[in-house]
Amino acid sequence: MSKVIVIAPHPDDELLGCGGTLLRRKNEGAILGWVIMTKISEDTGWSKKCVQEREHEIAQVRKGLGVQPEHLFQLGFPTTKLDTFPMGELIAKVSEIFQVFQPEEVFIPHKGDVHSDHRITFEAIAACTKWFRYPSVKRVLSYETLSETECSLDSSKAFQPNVFVDISSYLERKLELLRIYGSELGEFPFPRSETAVRALAEFRGATSGFEYAEGFQLLLEREE
């Protein structure tokens, strides 16, 4: 049974980037892991109500994806502040998870995303994919996150998908789970809207010959 892990800088990135693929992997029999790098808290200015609501949302999404409680890893770094922590500390936290969970397929944010939390997450995870330290890792793919990936002004860092996963049977469920994050969704043409998520899935599908698809950049693949 394969093990698949997604690294999300914030809750909702996992669904926006690869929610359909995660649902498909689960249906195919994979064990799913979910790492959330950051967390909102009262200490950083969030109300108790917002913090409780977010924890409830995460619990609902975890159940919806089929992630077991012990395979949800919340690192708790303050949101928007990942760049204020030593990279070694971030790597150590992720390394511990990889050593325990032993993932084979890893989904990470795109290195060109405009949000600093996304860029730092990419760098931290990249250090945890060396074959001689993490031999379980066989495949690493980066996902695109609406409102972050497409907003880069640096064309050299543009997201160029070369792997497409058919999520035609899973898009509606992905959208259902996204609605759990009610405060994160907006009305079209806001990028994180149901209309935009569906449009992107249609576009990636048209690119690859499916009704709906998610696109990824293959960063590493080791075949035995």
N, C-alpha and C positions, 0 to 999 in steps of 0.2 A: 504494500500500500504506500503510495507516494506521499510526501510531505511538501506542502506548499505554504509559503509565508509571504505576507504583504506588509510592507513597512509604510505607515501613514504618518506624515508629519503632524496632521490634525485629523480628528474624526471627520469623516465624509470623503477624504481623499481616496480611501480604499474603495469606496463605491463608485465615485466619479471615474477613477482611473481604471479599475479592473473588476468592478462589481459583478458584471455578467460572467467574466471568466472564472472568478472565484466560485460563483454558483454552479457553473459547469464543472469545475474541478471537483467540487463536493459531490455532485451527482455522479461523477465518474469514480468516486470512491476514495478521493484524496483526504488526508488529514490536513485541516487548515490551521494556520497560525496567523495571528494579527498583532503587530507591534504598533502602538501609538506613541509617538515620540514626545508629544507635548500635552499639557493639561491646563485648563482654566481653574482658578482657585480664588477664594476670597482674599488671600494674601496679595494677589495681583490685581485687585480691584473689581472682581466679579461678584455679583450678588449671590447669596446662599441659594436663592431660587434657581438662578441660571446654572450654578454648579450642579445642583441636584438634578435639574432637567437634563443636563448633558450626560450625566452618569446613567440616567434612565435611558436616554437615546442610545448610548453605547451598548447597554445591556440588551436592548431590543434588536439592534443591528447584529450583535454577536449571535444571538439566537437565530435570527433570520438567515445569516450566512452559514450557520451550522458549525461555528467555532466553539469548541469546548471551553469552559471557564478557565481551565488551567493553561490553555493555549492563547489566552488574551494577555498581552504584556503591555502594561501602561507604565512608561518610564517617568512620566510626571514632570518633565522639564517645562518651565513656563512658556506659554505660546508666544511667538514672535521674538524669543530670546535665545534661541539655540546658538546663535553666533557669539554669545557672551560666555559660553562654557568652553573649557579646553577640549579640543578634539579628542584627546586621549581619554577623557572621561566618557564622552559619547561612545567612542569605539568600544571601551571596556564594557559598557552596559549592553550594547548590541551583541558583542562577542559572547557574553555569558548566555544570552538567549540562544544564539546559534549553536553553541556547544551543547546545550540541553535539548533543544528542539530538533536539531539535525535536519534543516530544510534541504530539499533537493531543488525546488524551483523557487526563485525569489523575485518578487515584484517590488520595484523601487521607483521613487519619483524621478522625473527627467532632470538632468543636471543643468539645463538651461532655464528652469522655472524662475520667475522673477521674485518669488517669495524666498527670503533668506532661510527660513526653516526648511524649505524644500531642498535648496542647494546644499546646506549643511548636512541634511539627512543623507543625500546622495553620497557625499564624501565619506561619511561615517560608515555607511553600508559597504561602499567599495572596498574599504579596508578589511571587511569581514568575508571576502569572497576568494581569498587566496587558497588555492587547492591544497597546499601543504599544511595549512592550519585548519581549514574547513572542508575536508574531503567530501562531505555529504553534498555540497553545492554542485549541481550539475548544469543549472541554467539560470541566468540572470536577465531579466527584462525590465526596461523602464516604461512607465505608463505616462499618459498625458492627463493633466488635471485642468479642466476648464476654469478659466479666469486666471490661471498661472502660466501654463505652458505656452499658450498662444499669444501672450502679452509681451514676450521678450522683444527688445529692439535690436538685439544682436543676432543677425541672420546666420552667423557661423554656429550658433547654438540652437538652430531650429530643430524641432522634433521631426524626425524622418522615420516613420514606422516601416519595419521590414518583416514584421510578424503580425498576422491577423487571425483573430479567434472568432469563430462564428458564435454569436450570442443570441441568435434569432429566437431561441426557445427560452431565453432568460432575461430579455430586456424589460418586459413588463414587471417582473419580480424585482429587478434592479431599481426600477422607478418607484415601486412600492416602498422599498427599503429607504430610498433617498428621501421620501416624504417624511420619514421619521425625523430627519434633521430639518424640521420646519423653518427654523430661524436662518438656515444657511441657503435656502432656495429663494429665488426671486422671480419676478415676471419677465418674460422674454421682452427685449433682447438681452437681459442680464445673462451672462454666460452660464451661471449655475442655475439654470431653469430647466424644467422638464422638456420644454420645446428644444432647447439647445442640446441637451443630452441625447434626445432622440435623433436630432439632425446629425450630430456627430456620428452616432451609431449607423445611421443610414449612409453617410458619406464613406465611412470606413468599410461598410458593407459593399457599397458600389465600387470601391477601389479593389476589393478582393473577391467579389463574386458571391456575396452573401446578402441576405435581406438586412441583417444588422450584424455589426462586428465591432470589436475593440482592437485598436492598433497598438503595437508595442515596438520598441527598439531592442533587438537582441544584442546584449552586451557581452555575454559569455555563454558558451555551450561546450560541455565536455561529454562526449559519448563513449561509453565503454564497449 
